[in-house]
Amino acid sequence: MFVDEVTILVEAGRGGDGCTSFRREKFVELGGPNGGSGGHGSNIVFKCEAGLRTLVDLKMMKHIRGDKGTNGKGSNMNGASAEDVIIKIPVGTTIINAETNEVLADLTRNDASYIVAHGGRGGRGNRAFATHENPAPKMSELGEPGEKILIKCELKVLADVGLVGMPSVGKSTLISMISNCKPKIGAYHFTTLSPNLGVIKVNDKQFVMADLPGLIEGASEGVGLGHKFLRHAMRSKVIAHVIDMGASEGRNPIEDYEKIVFELQKYDERLTKKPHIIIANKMDIPAAKSHLEAFRAKYPDEKIYPISALEKAGLEPLIADLADLVASLDEVKLYDEPAKESHVLYKYHNDLPFTISHEGNVWVVKGREIENLLLMTRFNEEESVERFGRKLRGMGLEAELEKMGAQRGDEVKILDYIFIFKE
């Protein structure tokens, strides 16, 4: 099954919990804290593998979860970090944040990888909190939650030449005659329902050609195979328009070409700016010669290759010129490199690490750092609760609430937890 688009929920592993422990040995007075820290949760990593051609395995997963890091123990024993979860994907996969539509990564090389969701850090054991003022802290942290993100994966096939054209103009026949590809060929529309790739070798050069599903009017708006076809044309270095110059099904070659160009332009103008050629197929049909003359008169500057894919006529100059053209072009780059996101704790710049809204009688506080602080706090330890309050004040939450008009006794909500202001 060919699947080229999948939306999936990805959740990295939580960090292991820190340990609150003290050295207890005979004849050792005031042994001190020896609680170890938890291990790092597993990252979710997507990695390209050359042999894959579809996202069907991803579609079956639906929800990917990472493993939790091992908890810390007494005797200064830190927990082990969980192994990363490696998800293999086809080369040419674009990873998009499904909620913001931001392109996170565009992986176009074998073995290229991207950390889609970072695992949480391990909670610190009480040994890590020991200071000169407090040499025996009775607190530790829970592990940090792993990142959770809804992503969309789009596969755009990697091909040097993309064959475009109306249904049944001979694209599949052409690629079967000049490459190692053996696509399904039939005398009816939409025989090709997914891209077929063929490798063409010319002396010391070779290039990859994609036989893409047939276009129809309205494809740029999703009619027919619509975006399913146009997406795969984006990575091609060269667009090869295949025209039924014999008008074998009552077609008008000029109108067909103009409709295709219009759909390409409407979907993404970059498609019409790519180098392109015209392949005038079905020249074995008697009416093809007059149609070709009319086409040349209308488009005198276009590079046109008259061929008959069925009879293997005119193929040698076509593939030789395509090989030279492909070799002269740089690799297609669809997206700029996304900025590297920093996965460190908040460093207290001028912007506050939270937002506050007043919903009814409750002050609702949101923010990744403040939410993680809550989730990593052990509320059954008095020192941990005191530290939680100090950290909130240090982030400026108390001052901001007062500035917005919060009064003593007001309810403050963080995630699903309700706190009473100034109590």
C-alpha positions as CSV (number, residue, x, y, z in Angstrom):
1,M,0.0,0.0,0.0
2,F,1.4,3.4,-1.0
3,V,0.9,5.9,1.8
4,D,2.5,9.4,1.4
5,E,0.8,11.4,4.2
6,V,0.4,10.5,7.9
7,T,-0.6,12.4,11.0
8,I,0.6,10.9,14.2
9,L,1.0,11.7,17.9
10,V,4.6,11.5,19.2
11,E,5.4,11.4,22.9
12,A,9.0,11.2,24.2
13,G,9.8,9.3,27.4
14,R,9.6,10.9,30.8
15,G,12.8,11.3,32.9
16,G,13.4,8.9,35.8
17,D,12.6,10.2,39.3
18,G,15.2,11.3,41.6
19,C,15.6,9.6,45.0
20,T,15.5,11.0,48.5
21,S,17.9,8.9,50.6
22,F,20.4,9.2,53.4
23,R,23.5,7.1,54.2
24,R,22.6,4.8,57.1
25,E,25.5,2.8,58.4
26,K,26.6,1.7,61.8
27,F,29.3,4.0,63.3
28,V,28.8,6.6,60.5
29,E,27.2,9.6,62.2
30,L,25.3,12.1,59.9
31,G,26.0,10.1,56.8
32,G,24.5,12.7,54.6
33,P,22.3,12.5,51.5
34,N,23.0,9.8,48.9
35,G,19.9,9.8,46.7
36,G,20.8,9.4,43.0
37,S,19.2,11.2,40.0
38,G,16.9,9.7,37.4
39,G,17.9,8.8,33.9
40,H,17.0,10.7,30.8
41,G,13.8,9.7,29.0
42,S,14.1,8.3,25.5
43,N,14.0,10.7,22.5
44,I,11.8,9.9,19.5
45,V,14.1,10.0,16.4
46,F,13.0,9.7,12.8
47,K,15.7,8.3,10.5
48,C,15.7,7.8,6.7
49,E,16.2,4.4,5.2
50,A,16.9,4.1,1.5
51,G,14.8,0.9,1.0
52,L,11.5,2.3,2.2
53,R,9.0,3.7,-0.3
54,T,5.9,4.4,1.7
55,L,4.7,5.7,5.1
56,V,2.4,2.7,5.6
57,D,4.3,1.5,8.7
58,L,3.9,4.9,10.4
59,K,0.2,4.9,9.6
60,M,-0.2,1.7,11.5
61,M,1.5,3.1,14.6
62,K,-0.9,6.1,15.3
63,H,0.8,6.9,18.6
64,I,4.5,6.6,19.3
65,R,5.6,6.6,22.9
66,G,9.1,6.7,24.4
67,D,10.3,4.9,27.4
68,K,10.8,6.4,30.9
69,G,14.3,6.8,32.3
70,T,15.2,4.6,35.2
71,N,14.6,6.1,38.7
72,G,17.6,7.0,40.9
73,K,18.3,5.0,44.0
74,G,20.1,5.3,47.3
75,S,23.9,4.8,47.7
76,N,24.4,7.5,45.0
77,M,23.1,5.3,42.3
78,N,21.9,7.3,39.3
79,G,19.2,5.8,37.0
80,A,20.1,4.7,33.4
81,S,18.8,6.7,30.5
82,A,16.3,5.1,28.2
83,E,17.4,4.2,24.7
84,D,16.1,6.4,21.9
85,V,13.2,5.1,19.9
86,I,14.3,5.0,16.2
87,I,11.5,5.3,13.7
88,K,12.5,4.5,10.1
89,I,11.0,6.6,7.3
90,P,11.6,6.9,3.5
91,V,14.1,9.3,2.1
92,G,12.2,12.5,1.0
93,T,9.9,12.7,4.1
94,T,9.0,16.2,5.4
95,I,8.1,16.5,9.1
96,I,5.6,19.2,9.9
97,N,4.0,20.4,13.2
98,A,0.4,19.5,12.6
99,E,-0.9,22.3,14.9
100,T,1.2,25.2,13.7
101,N,2.0,24.0,10.2
102,E,5.7,24.7,10.8
103,V,8.2,22.6,8.8
104,L,10.4,20.9,11.4
105,A,12.7,18.9,9.1
106,D,13.0,17.9,5.4
107,L,15.0,14.7,5.3
108,T,16.4,14.0,1.8
109,R,19.4,11.8,2.4
110,N,19.9,8.2,3.5
111,D,20.6,8.0,7.2
112,A,19.5,11.6,7.8
113,S,17.8,11.8,11.2
114,Y,15.8,14.3,13.3
115,I,14.8,14.3,16.9
116,V,11.0,14.8,16.7
117,A,10.4,14.8,20.5
118,H,13.0,15.2,23.2
119,G,12.9,13.0,26.2
120,G,12.6,14.6,29.7
121,R,15.6,15.0,31.9
122,G,15.9,12.9,35.0
123,G,14.8,14.3,38.3
124,R,17.6,15.2,40.6
125,G,18.2,13.2,43.8
126,N,18.6,14.9,47.1
127,R,22.4,14.6,46.9
128,A,22.3,17.1,44.0
129,F,20.5,19.7,46.3
130,A,23.0,19.6,49.1
131,T,24.5,23.0,49.8
132,H,26.6,24.5,52.6
133,E,23.4,26.1,54.1
134,N,21.4,22.9,53.7
135,P,23.8,19.9,53.8
136,A,21.0,17.3,54.2
137,P,18.1,18.2,52.0
138,K,15.0,16.1,52.4
139,M,13.7,16.6,48.8
140,S,14.2,15.3,45.3
141,E,12.6,15.8,41.9
142,L,10.3,13.7,39.8
143,G,11.4,13.2,36.2
144,E,10.6,15.8,33.5
145,P,7.8,14.9,31.1
146,G,8.9,14.2,27.6
147,E,7.8,16.4,24.7
148,K,4.5,15.6,23.1
149,I,3.7,16.8,19.6
150,L,1.2,16.1,16.9
151,I,3.1,15.8,13.6
152,K,2.3,15.3,9.9
153,C,4.7,13.4,7.7
154,E,4.6,14.0,4.0
155,L,6.5,11.9,1.5
156,K,7.7,13.6,-1.6
157,V,9.5,11.1,-3.9
158,L,13.1,11.9,-4.9
159,A,13.3,12.0,-8.6
160,D,15.4,14.0,-11.0
161,V,12.8,14.1,-13.7
162,G,9.0,14.1,-13.1
163,L,6.7,13.0,-15.9
164,V,3.5,15.1,-15.9
165,G,0.5,14.9,-18.1
166,M,-3.1,14.0,-18.5
167,P,-4.3,10.4,-17.8
168,S,-3.4,7.8,-20.5
169,V,-0.9,10.0,-22.4
170,G,1.7,7.2,-22.2
171,K,3.8,8.2,-19.1
172,S,3.9,4.6,-17.8
173,T,4.7,3.2,-21.2
174,L,7.5,5.6,-21.6
175,I,9.2,4.9,-18.3
176,S,8.9,1.2,-18.8
177,M,10.7,1.5,-22.2
178,I,13.7,3.5,-20.9
179,S,14.2,2.3,-17.4
180,N,14.2,-0.7,-15.1
181,C,10.7,0.3,-13.9
182,K,7.8,-2.0,-14.7
183,P,4.6,-0.1,-13.8
184,K,1.1,-1.3,-14.3
185,I,-0.1,-0.2,-17.8
186,G,-3.7,-0.3,-18.9
187,A,-6.0,1.2,-21.5
188,Y,-8.0,3.2,-19.0
189,H,-7.6,6.3,-16.9
190,F,-5.7,6.4,-13.6
191,T,-3.9,3.1,-14.1
192,T,-1.1,4.7,-12.1
193,L,-2.3,5.5,-8.6
194,S,1.1,6.1,-7.0
195,P,4.5,7.3,-8.2
196,N,6.7,4.8,-10.0
197,L,10.5,5.4,-10.0
198,G,12.8,4.2,-12.7
199,V,16.6,4.6,-13.0
200,I,17.9,5.5,-16.5
201,K,21.6,5.0,-17.3
202,V,23.3,6.8,-20.2
203,N,27.0,6.0,-20.5
204,D,28.6,7.2,-17.3
205,K,25.5,9.2,-16.2
206,Q,22.3,8.1,-14.6
207,F,19.1,9.8,-13.3
208,V,15.9,8.9,-11.7
209,M,12.6,9.4,-13.4
210,A,9.2,9.4,-11.7
211,D,6.0,8.4,-13.5
212,L,3.5,10.5,-11.6
213,P,-0.3,10.0,-11.5
214,G,-2.3,11.7,-14.2
215,L,-3.5,15.2,-13.8
216,I,-7.0,16.5,-14.4
217,E,-8.4,19.9,-14.4
218,G,-8.8,21.2,-10.8
219,A,-5.9,19.0,-9.5
220,S,-4.4,22.0,-7.6
221,E,-7.5,22.1,-5.5
222,G,-7.5,18.4,-4.8
223,V,-9.7,17.2,-7.6
224,G,-8.9,13.7,-8.7
225,L,-5.5,12.7,-7.3
226,G,-4.8,16.4,-6.9
227,H,-2.3,17.2,-4.2
228,K,-1.2,13.5,-4.1
229,F,0.3,14.1,-7.6
230,L,1.5,17.6,-7.3
231,R,3.4,17.1,-4.0
232,H,5.7,14.6,-5.7
233,A,6.5,16.9,-8.6
234,M,8.1,19.4,-6.1
235,R,11.4,17.6,-5.7
236,S,12.0,17.0,-9.4
237,K,14.9,18.9,-11.0
238,V,13.2,18.8,-14.4
239,I,9.5,18.7,-15.3
240,A,8.8,16.6,-18.5
241,H,5.4,17.3,-20.0
242,V,4.1,14.2,-21.8
243,I,1.5,15.2,-24.4
244,D,-0.7,12.9,-26.4
245,M,0.2,14.5,-29.8
246,G,-1.9,11.9,-31.6
247,A,-5.0,13.2,-29.8
248,S,-6.0,9.5,-29.6
249,E,-9.0,10.1,-27.3
250,G,-10.2,13.3,-28.9
251,R,-7.8,15.4,-26.9
252,N,-6.4,18.8,-27.9
253,P,-2.6,18.7,-27.3
254,I,-2.4,22.5,-26.8
255,E,-5.3,22.7,-24.4
256,D,-3.9,19.7,-22.4
257,Y,-0.5,21.4,-22.1
258,E,-2.1,24.7,-21.0
259,K,-4.3,23.0,-18.4
260,I,-1.3,21.3,-16.9
261,V,0.8,24.5,-16.7
262,F,-2.2,26.3,-15.1
263,E,-2.6,23.6,-12.4
264,L,1.2,23.6,-11.7
265,Q,1.2,27.4,-11.4
266,K,-1.9,27.4,-9.1
267,Y,-0.4,24.7,-6.8
268,D,3.0,26.2,-6.4
269,E,4.7,28.7,-8.9
270,R,8.0,27.0,-8.2
271,L,6.8,24.1,-10.4
272,T,6.5,26.3,-13.5
273,K,10.0,27.9,-12.8
274,K,11.7,24.5,-13.0
275,P,13.5,23.6,-16.2
276,H,11.1,21.7,-18.4
277,I,10.8,19.9,-21.8
278,I,7.9,18.7,-23.9
279,I,7.6,15.0,-24.9
280,A,5.3,14.7,-27.9
281,N,4.2,11.1,-27.5
282,K,2.2,8.8,-29.8
283,M,3.8,10.1,-33.0
284,D,2.9,6.8,-34.6
285,I,-0.7,8.0,-34.9
286,P,-1.3,9.6,-38.4
287,A,-2.8,12.8,-37.0
288,A,0.2,13.5,-34.7
289,K,2.3,15.2,-37.4
290,S,-0.3,18.0,-38.0
291,H,-0.9,18.4,-34.3
292,L,2.8,18.8,-33.7
293,E,3.1,21.5,-36.3
294,A,0.3,23.4,-34.7
295,F,1.9,23.0,-31.3
296,R,5.3,24.2,-32.5
297,A,3.6,27.2,-34.1
298,K,2.0,28.1,-30.8
299,Y,5.1,27.4,-28.7
300,P,8.1,28.0,-30.9
301,D,10.6,28.4,-28.0
302,E,9.8,25.1,-26.3
303,K,12.2,22.2,-26.4
304,I,10.1,19.4,-28.0
305,Y,11.0,15.7,-28.4
306,P,8.7,13.8,-30.8
307,I,8.6,10.1,-29.8
308,S,6.5,6.9,-29.9
309,A,7.0,5.2,-26.6
310,L,5.1,2.2,-27.8
311,E,7.4,1.7,-30.9
312,K,10.6,2.9,-29.0
313,A,11.1,5.7,-31.6
314,G,12.9,8.9,-30.7
315,L,14.0,7.8,-27.2
316,E,17.8,8.0,-27.5
317,P,18.1,11.8,-28.0
318,L,15.5,12.3,-25.3
319,I,17.3,10.4,-22.6
320,A,20.7,11.7,-23.7
321,D,19.6,15.3,-23.4
322,L,17.8,14.6,-20.1
323,A,21.0,13.1,-18.6
324,D,23.0,16.1,-19.5
325,L,20.3,18.5,-18.2
326,V,20.0,16.7,-14.9
327,A,23.8,16.6,-14.4
328,S,24.0,20.4,-14.9
329,L,21.4,21.2,-12.2
330,D,21.8,21.5,-8.4
331,E,19.8,19.5,-5.9
332,V,16.3,20.9,-5.3
333,K,15.9,22.5,-1.8
334,L,12.3,23.0,-0.9
335,Y,12.7,24.5,2.6
336,D,15.2,26.7,4.5
337,E,16.9,25.0,7.4
338,P,14.6,25.4,10.5
339,A,16.1,27.2,13.4
340,K,17.6,24.9,16.0
341,E,15.3,24.9,19.0
342,S,17.0,25.1,22.4
343,H,16.0,22.4,24.9
344,V,17.3,24.0,28.1
345,L,15.5,25.3,31.1
346,Y,14.3,28.9,31.1
347,K,17.1,31.4,31.4
348,Y,15.0,34.3,32.6
349,H,15.3,36.9,29.9
350,N,12.9,39.9,29.8
351,D,10.0,37.9,28.7
352,L,8.1,36.0,31.3
353,P,8.1,32.2,31.0
354,F,4.3,32.0,31.4
355,T,1.0,33.6,30.4
356,I,-1.9,34.5,32.7
357,S,-5.6,34.7,31.8
358,H,-8.6,35.4,34.0
359,E,-11.3,32.8,33.4
360,G,-14.4,33.3,35.6
361,N,-13.0,33.5,39.2
362,V,-9.8,31.6,38.4
363,W,-6.4,32.8,37.3
364,V,-5.1,30.3,34.7
365,V,-1.4,30.1,34.3
366,K,0.2,28.4,31.3
367,G,3.8,27.9,30.2
368,R,6.1,25.0,29.6
369,E,8.7,25.8,32.2
370,I,6.1,26.4,35.0
371,E,4.1,23.3,34.1
372,N,7.2,21.2,34.1
373,L,8.2,22.6,37.5
374,L,4.8,21.6,38.8
375,L,5.0,18.1,37.4
376,M,8.5,17.5,38.7
377,T,7.7,18.6,42.3
378,R,7.1,16.1,45.0
379,F,4.3,17.7,47.0
380,N,4.6,15.0,49.8
381,E,7.9,16.6,50.7
382,E,7.8,19.8,52.7
383,E,11.1,21.1,51.3
384,S,10.0,20.4,47.8
385,V,6.8,22.4,48.3
386,E,8.8,25.3,49.7
387,R,11.2,25.2,46.7
388,F,8.2,25.2,44.4
389,G,6.9,28.4,45.9
390,R,10.4,30.0,45.8
391,K,10.8,29.1,42.1
392,L,7.3,30.6,41.2
393,R,8.3,33.9,42.9
394,G,11.6,33.8,41.2
395,M,9.9,33.5,37.8
396,G,7.8,36.6,38.7
397,L,4.5,34.8,38.9
398,E,3.4,36.3,42.3
399,A,4.4,39.8,41.2
400,E,2.6,39.5,37.9
401,L,-0.6,38.2,39.5
402,E,-0.6,41.1,42.0
403,K,-0.1,43.5,39.0
404,M,-3.1,42.0,37.3
405,G,-5.3,42.5,40.4
406,A,-5.2,39.0,42.1
407,Q,-6.3,39.1,45.7
408,R,-5.4,36.9,48.7
409,G,-7.5,33.8,48.6
410,D,-8.0,33.8,44.8
411,E,-7.7,30.5,43.0
412,V,-4.8,30.0,40.7
413,K,-4.8,27.1,38.2
414,I,-1.8,25.4,36.7
415,L,-2.7,22.4,34.5
416,D,-5.3,20.5,36.5
417,Y,-4.1,21.8,39.9
418,I,-5.7,24.6,41.9
419,F,-3.7,26.7,44.3
420,I,-4.8,29.5,46.7
421,F,-3.0,32.7,46.1
422,K,-0.7,33.8,49.0
423,E,-1.5,30.8,51.2
